[in-house]
Amino acid sequence: MELPAPKAGILVHKKNAGDTAGVGELIGVIEESDAPPTAAAATPVAEPATQSLETNTANSPRVMPAAQRALDERGLTSTEVQASGPGGRLLKEDVLRHTPTPNVAPARTSASGVSGKTNGPSAKAAPTAAARSSEGDEEVVPMTMLRRRIAERLVEAQQQAALLTTFNEIDMTAVLALRKQRQDAFVKRYGIKLGFMSFFVKAAIDALKLIPAVNAEIRGTDVVYKNHFDIGVAVSTEAGLVVPVVRDADRKSFSQLEQEIADLAGRARKRKLNLEELQGGTFTISNGGIFGSLMSTPIVNPPQSGILGLHAIQERPVARDGQVEIRRMMYVALSYDHRIVDGRESVTFLKRIKECIEDPTRMLIEV
């Protein structure tokens, strides 16, 4: 975020790139001084916005600080750009319109790990034989805090749990037919489409009741079995994957599940979720099929013990009553913590999911 300097001087950083700052915490001060900076953390600050950064003449406009930086990056002077700001001020937008891309070599990281860039003639010099022939072959971008946290959690899951994945495939014919038959009435009554996720949430709850270990977690040397079903639904956003939680999912109808999942997913993509809405899940469902994934091994979300991975629906030849038929099939995967969930239990869990989806009416009468 660019901020106009309230005065000229030296900006002394109290926080460096990559540091964490609390709300309201001091990150830097401007010290008034004519002497050049001596510390590596000090940066010269331009004159405040109420002053021109160049010597004003009859032909030079008043230049805003951000505009001056843009001019310097492009090797321009203020007289070369048409000013459009109030009182003849030259704005950053004016410079960008004049020359959108700065005449600067791309940032590169040396063998010592120091990144830098060059301006002027040296930036245009012909590359040596040892240099790469194309520019922009590398770009160093700091990880966002969300991405860093996701990375920490994934590594934590790999290091602290004995992860294993088992697979099965589901014939989606019955669910597809039911959705097609009831979709218009469902939308008319509830104002939202009947999707697949509500079916899998219901099926997962049925399977979790059958195999409680998948809904449990390890605390020290104890196994904690959960008597509630708070289902996390993984949502892909521009910032990364987040897992909002549907509380007490076993007490909600298909329409309530669809509405709540849609609301959580929408607010997740707008970064409007509360921290509490991302915590406390007992089991997670992740649908990679919406991106075309055919099969994957999802990673458990600690401290949970299981995650169900859904995949793309594809037409495949299958055997039915001695005949080969084309059916709409989906591979499903259960990754689980083998410390408390055995192979027999994981296979039974997925088999239950398969039974519920292939005969969805059984979820309504609980058999």
C-alpha positions as CSV (number, residue, x, y, z in Angstrom):
1,M,0.0,0.0,0.0
2,E,1.4,3.3,-1.0
3,L,1.2,6.2,1.5
4,P,2.3,9.8,1.0
5,A,5.2,10.9,3.3
6,P,4.1,13.6,5.8
7,K,7.6,15.0,5.7
8,A,11.0,14.6,4.1
9,G,13.6,12.5,5.9
10,I,14.8,8.9,6.4
11,L,12.4,6.0,6.8
12,V,13.7,3.8,9.5
13,H,12.2,0.3,9.4
14,K,11.1,-1.2,12.7
15,K,9.8,-4.3,10.8
16,N,11.5,-6.0,7.8
17,A,10.0,-7.9,4.9
18,G,8.5,-11.1,6.1
19,D,8.1,-10.0,9.7
20,T,4.7,-10.3,11.5
21,A,3.2,-7.0,12.8
22,G,0.2,-6.8,15.1
23,V,-2.6,-4.4,14.5
24,G,-1.6,-0.9,15.6
25,E,2.1,-1.9,16.0
26,L,4.8,0.6,14.9
27,I,6.5,-0.6,11.6
28,G,8.6,2.5,10.9
29,V,9.4,6.1,11.6
30,I,10.5,9.0,9.5
31,E,13.6,10.8,11.0
32,E,14.2,14.3,9.7
33,S,17.8,14.5,8.6
34,D,19.9,15.8,5.7
35,A,22.6,13.2,6.2
36,P,22.5,10.1,4.0
37,P,21.3,6.9,5.6
38,T,23.9,4.7,7.3
39,A,21.9,1.7,8.3
40,A,20.7,-1.0,5.9
41,A,17.2,-0.6,7.3
42,A,17.0,3.1,6.4
43,T,15.4,4.3,3.2
44,P,15.3,7.8,1.9
45,V,11.8,9.3,1.9
46,A,10.6,11.6,-0.9
47,E,9.4,15.1,-0.1
48,P,5.8,15.2,1.1
49,A,3.0,15.3,-1.4
50,T,2.5,19.1,-0.8
51,Q,5.9,19.7,-2.4
52,S,7.2,19.0,-5.8
53,L,9.9,16.4,-6.1
54,E,11.6,18.3,-8.9
55,T,12.5,21.9,-9.2
56,N,9.4,23.6,-10.3
57,T,9.7,25.6,-13.5
58,A,7.1,27.0,-15.8
59,N,7.1,23.8,-17.8
60,S,7.3,21.2,-15.1
61,P,4.2,20.0,-13.2
62,R,4.0,19.2,-9.5
63,V,5.0,15.6,-9.1
64,M,3.4,13.3,-6.6
65,P,5.7,10.8,-4.8
66,A,4.2,7.7,-6.4
67,A,4.5,9.4,-9.8
68,Q,8.1,10.2,-9.2
69,R,9.0,6.6,-8.4
70,A,7.2,5.5,-11.6
71,L,9.1,8.2,-13.6
72,D,12.4,6.9,-12.1
73,E,11.6,3.3,-12.9
74,R,10.9,4.2,-16.6
75,G,13.8,6.7,-17.0
76,L,11.4,9.6,-17.7
77,T,11.2,13.2,-16.6
78,S,8.0,15.0,-15.6
79,T,8.0,17.2,-18.7
80,E,7.6,14.1,-20.9
81,V,4.2,13.0,-19.4
82,Q,0.9,14.8,-19.6
83,A,-0.3,15.7,-16.1
84,S,-4.0,15.3,-15.3
85,G,-4.2,15.8,-11.5
86,P,-5.8,18.8,-9.7
87,G,-3.7,22.0,-10.0
88,G,-1.6,20.4,-12.7
89,R,-0.2,17.7,-10.5
90,L,1.4,14.7,-12.1
91,L,-0.1,11.4,-10.9
92,K,1.2,7.9,-11.0
93,E,-1.7,7.0,-13.3
94,D,-0.5,9.6,-15.8
95,V,2.9,7.8,-15.9
96,L,1.4,4.4,-16.2
97,R,-0.8,5.6,-19.1
98,H,2.3,7.0,-20.8
99,T,4.5,4.0,-20.4
100,P,2.8,1.0,-18.8
101,T,5.9,-1.2,-18.3
102,P,9.1,0.2,-16.7
103,N,12.4,-0.2,-18.5
104,V,13.8,-2.4,-15.7
105,A,15.4,-5.8,-15.8
106,P,13.5,-8.5,-13.9
107,A,14.4,-9.2,-10.3
108,R,16.8,-12.2,-10.0
109,T,18.2,-14.1,-7.1
110,S,22.0,-14.6,-7.1
111,A,23.7,-17.7,-5.8
112,S,24.1,-15.9,-2.4
113,G,20.3,-15.6,-2.2
114,V,20.2,-11.8,-2.6
115,S,17.6,-10.4,-5.0
116,G,18.1,-7.2,-6.9
117,K,17.3,-5.2,-10.1
118,T,19.1,-2.8,-12.4
119,N,18.1,0.3,-14.2
120,G,19.5,2.2,-17.1
121,P,21.9,1.1,-19.8
122,S,23.2,-1.9,-17.9
123,A,19.7,-3.3,-17.9
124,K,19.8,-3.3,-21.7
125,A,23.3,-4.8,-22.1
126,A,23.5,-8.0,-24.2
127,P,23.6,-11.1,-22.0
128,T,26.9,-13.0,-21.6
129,A,27.3,-16.5,-22.8
130,A,26.7,-17.8,-19.3
131,A,23.5,-15.7,-18.9
132,R,20.1,-17.0,-19.9
133,S,18.9,-15.9,-23.3
134,S,15.4,-15.0,-22.1
135,E,14.3,-12.6,-19.4
136,G,11.7,-13.3,-16.8
137,D,12.6,-17.0,-16.4
138,E,12.3,-16.7,-12.6
139,E,10.1,-14.7,-10.3
140,V,10.5,-14.7,-6.6
141,V,7.2,-14.1,-4.7
142,P,6.9,-14.3,-0.9
143,M,4.3,-16.8,0.3
144,T,1.1,-15.3,1.7
145,M,0.4,-15.9,5.4
146,L,-2.5,-18.2,4.4
147,R,-0.3,-20.2,2.1
148,R,2.4,-20.4,4.7
149,R,-0.2,-21.7,7.3
150,I,-1.5,-24.2,4.7
151,A,2.1,-25.5,4.2
152,E,2.7,-25.8,7.9
153,R,-0.5,-27.8,8.4
154,L,0.2,-30.1,5.5
155,V,3.7,-30.9,6.7
156,E,2.4,-31.3,10.3
157,A,-0.1,-33.9,9.0
158,Q,2.6,-35.8,7.1
159,Q,5.0,-35.8,10.1
160,Q,2.6,-36.5,13.0
161,A,0.1,-39.0,11.5
162,A,0.5,-42.5,9.9
163,L,-1.4,-41.6,6.7
164,L,-2.8,-44.2,4.4
165,T,-5.4,-44.0,1.6
166,T,-7.9,-46.5,0.3
167,F,-10.1,-46.2,-2.8
168,N,-13.4,-47.3,-4.2
169,E,-15.7,-46.4,-7.1
170,I,-19.3,-45.3,-7.0
171,D,-22.0,-45.6,-9.6
172,M,-23.6,-42.1,-9.7
173,T,-26.5,-43.2,-11.9
174,A,-29.1,-43.1,-9.1
175,V,-28.1,-39.8,-7.6
176,L,-28.0,-38.2,-11.1
177,A,-31.5,-39.5,-11.8
178,L,-32.8,-38.2,-8.5
179,R,-31.3,-34.8,-9.0
180,K,-32.7,-34.5,-12.5
181,Q,-36.2,-35.6,-11.3
182,R,-36.3,-33.3,-8.2
183,Q,-34.2,-30.3,-9.3
184,D,-36.9,-28.0,-10.5
185,A,-39.1,-28.5,-7.5
186,F,-36.1,-28.2,-5.2
187,V,-34.9,-24.9,-6.7
188,K,-38.5,-23.5,-6.7
189,R,-39.0,-24.3,-3.0
190,Y,-35.5,-23.5,-1.6
191,G,-34.0,-21.1,-4.1
192,I,-30.8,-23.2,-4.5
193,K,-29.8,-26.1,-6.7
194,L,-29.6,-29.7,-5.3
195,G,-25.9,-30.5,-5.7
196,F,-23.8,-33.6,-5.0
197,M,-22.1,-32.3,-1.8
198,S,-25.3,-32.7,0.4
199,F,-25.6,-36.3,-0.7
200,F,-21.9,-37.0,0.3
201,V,-22.3,-35.1,3.6
202,K,-25.3,-37.3,4.5
203,A,-23.5,-40.4,3.3
204,A,-20.3,-39.5,5.3
205,I,-22.3,-39.0,8.5
206,D,-24.0,-42.4,8.0
207,A,-20.5,-44.0,7.6
208,L,-19.1,-42.1,10.5
209,K,-21.8,-43.4,12.8
210,L,-20.9,-46.9,11.6
211,I,-17.1,-46.4,12.0
212,P,-16.7,-43.9,14.9
213,A,-12.9,-44.0,14.8
214,V,-12.9,-42.0,11.5
215,N,-14.7,-39.2,13.5
216,A,-12.2,-39.3,16.3
217,E,-8.9,-37.7,17.1
218,I,-5.7,-38.5,19.1
219,R,-4.8,-36.4,22.1
220,G,-1.6,-37.5,23.6
221,T,-2.1,-41.2,24.4
222,D,-5.9,-40.9,24.4
223,V,-8.4,-41.4,21.6
224,V,-11.3,-38.9,21.7
225,Y,-14.5,-40.1,20.0
226,K,-16.8,-37.3,18.9
227,N,-20.5,-37.6,19.3
228,H,-21.2,-34.7,17.0
229,F,-20.6,-34.3,13.3
230,D,-19.0,-31.0,12.2
231,I,-18.1,-31.6,8.6
232,G,-15.4,-29.5,6.9
233,V,-15.9,-28.8,3.2
234,A,-12.8,-27.8,1.4
235,V,-13.1,-24.7,-0.8
236,S,-10.6,-23.5,-3.3
237,T,-9.9,-19.7,-3.3
238,E,-7.5,-17.5,-5.1
239,A,-5.5,-17.3,-1.8
240,G,-5.4,-21.0,-1.2
241,L,-7.5,-23.9,0.1
242,V,-9.7,-23.2,3.1
243,V,-12.0,-25.6,5.0
244,P,-15.1,-24.0,6.5
245,V,-17.1,-26.2,8.8
246,V,-20.8,-27.1,8.7
247,R,-21.8,-27.5,12.4
248,D,-24.1,-30.3,13.5
249,A,-24.5,-31.5,9.9
250,D,-26.3,-34.6,11.0
251,R,-29.2,-32.4,12.2
252,K,-29.7,-30.6,8.9
253,S,-31.7,-31.4,5.8
254,F,-30.5,-31.5,2.2
255,S,-31.7,-28.0,1.6
256,Q,-30.1,-26.6,4.8
257,L,-26.8,-28.3,3.8
258,E,-26.8,-26.9,0.3
259,Q,-27.6,-23.4,1.5
260,E,-25.0,-23.4,4.2
261,I,-22.3,-24.9,2.0
262,A,-23.0,-22.3,-0.7
263,D,-22.9,-19.5,1.9
264,L,-19.6,-20.7,3.4
265,A,-18.0,-21.2,0.0
266,G,-19.1,-17.7,-1.2
267,R,-17.8,-15.9,1.8
268,A,-14.6,-18.0,1.7
269,R,-13.8,-16.7,-1.8
270,K,-14.5,-13.2,-0.6
271,R,-12.3,-13.7,2.5
272,K,-15.3,-12.9,4.8
273,L,-15.2,-16.0,7.0
274,N,-14.7,-15.8,10.7
275,L,-11.9,-17.7,12.3
276,E,-14.4,-19.8,14.3
277,E,-15.9,-21.0,11.0
278,L,-12.6,-22.6,10.0
279,Q,-12.0,-24.5,13.3
280,G,-13.4,-27.5,15.1
281,G,-14.3,-29.9,12.2
282,T,-14.4,-33.6,13.0
283,F,-14.2,-34.8,9.3
284,T,-13.5,-33.2,5.9
285,I,-14.7,-33.7,2.4
286,S,-12.7,-32.4,-0.6
287,N,-14.0,-32.4,-4.1
288,G,-11.2,-32.3,-6.6
289,G,-13.5,-33.5,-9.3
290,I,-14.7,-30.0,-10.0
291,F,-11.2,-29.4,-11.5
292,G,-11.2,-32.6,-13.4
293,S,-9.2,-34.8,-11.0
294,L,-9.7,-38.5,-11.7
295,M,-7.9,-39.8,-8.6
296,S,-5.9,-38.4,-5.7
297,T,-4.7,-39.1,-2.1
298,P,-6.0,-36.2,0.0
299,I,-4.1,-35.2,3.2
300,V,-5.9,-35.4,6.5
301,N,-6.6,-32.0,8.2
302,P,-5.1,-32.3,11.7
303,P,-6.2,-33.2,14.3
304,Q,-8.9,-35.1,12.3
305,S,-8.4,-38.7,11.5
306,G,-10.0,-38.9,8.0
307,I,-10.8,-37.0,4.8
308,L,-13.0,-38.1,1.9
309,G,-11.8,-37.2,-1.6
310,L,-14.3,-36.9,-4.4
311,H,-13.3,-37.0,-8.1
312,A,-14.6,-36.4,-11.6
313,I,-17.6,-38.3,-12.8
314,Q,-16.9,-40.2,-16.0
315,E,-18.7,-42.6,-18.3
316,R,-17.0,-46.0,-18.0
317,P,-17.9,-49.6,-19.0
318,V,-19.0,-51.7,-16.0
319,A,-20.4,-55.2,-15.6
320,R,-24.0,-55.3,-14.5
321,D,-25.8,-58.7,-14.3
322,G,-23.4,-60.3,-16.8
323,Q,-23.7,-57.4,-19.2
324,V,-21.4,-54.5,-20.0
325,E,-23.0,-51.2,-19.5
326,I,-21.9,-47.6,-19.7
327,R,-22.3,-45.9,-16.4
328,R,-21.4,-42.6,-14.8
329,M,-18.7,-43.5,-12.3
330,M,-16.7,-41.7,-9.7
331,Y,-13.6,-42.7,-7.8
332,V,-13.6,-41.9,-4.1
333,A,-10.6,-41.9,-1.7
334,L,-10.4,-42.1,2.1
335,S,-7.2,-40.9,3.6
336,Y,-7.0,-41.8,7.3
337,D,-4.7,-41.9,10.3
338,H,-3.7,-45.6,10.5
339,R,-2.8,-45.1,14.2
340,I,-6.5,-45.4,15.1
341,V,-8.2,-46.5,11.9
342,D,-7.5,-50.0,10.6
343,G,-7.6,-51.1,7.0
344,R,-10.8,-53.1,7.6
345,E,-12.5,-50.1,9.1
346,S,-11.4,-47.8,6.2
347,V,-12.7,-50.2,3.6
348,T,-16.0,-50.6,5.5
349,F,-16.3,-46.9,5.7
350,L,-16.0,-46.4,1.9
351,K,-18.2,-49.3,1.2
352,R,-20.9,-47.6,3.3
353,I,-20.4,-44.4,1.3
354,K,-20.8,-46.3,-1.9
355,E,-24.0,-48.0,-0.7
356,C,-25.6,-44.7,0.4
357,I,-24.8,-42.9,-2.9
358,E,-25.8,-45.8,-5.1
359,D,-29.1,-46.2,-3.2
360,P,-29.8,-42.7,-1.8
361,T,-33.2,-43.5,-0.5
362,R,-31.6,-45.6,2.3
363,M,-30.2,-42.3,3.8
364,L,-33.8,-41.2,4.3
365,I,-34.9,-44.3,6.1
366,E,-31.6,-44.9,7.9
367,V,-31.0,-48.6,7.1
